[in-house]
């Protein structure tokens, strides 16, 4: 599927990945906008105990970490997206 179709699946709560990715067990997923507890002193100083976050895409890395994900040009133009199972 292409990135437009992939975004529809992500917003519906699915995890996706690309055939072109070389890391094992990597996938992305949608994190909806919400209010979260502040985790750092800086956040607490500027926002208080609760911080309003916008929606974003997160990636599960091969090292079993989660990081915010930013699409590359090749990710945006790819048509090898598929549902991660």
PyMOL commands that set and color helices and strands:
alter all, ss='L'
color gray80, all
select helices_A, chain A and resi 3-11+41-47+73-77
alter helices_A, ss='H'
color red, helices_A
select strands_A, chain A and resi 16-18+27-31+34-37+50-53+56-60+66-68+81-83
alter strands_A, ss='S'
color yellow, strands_A
deselect
rebuild
show_as cartoon
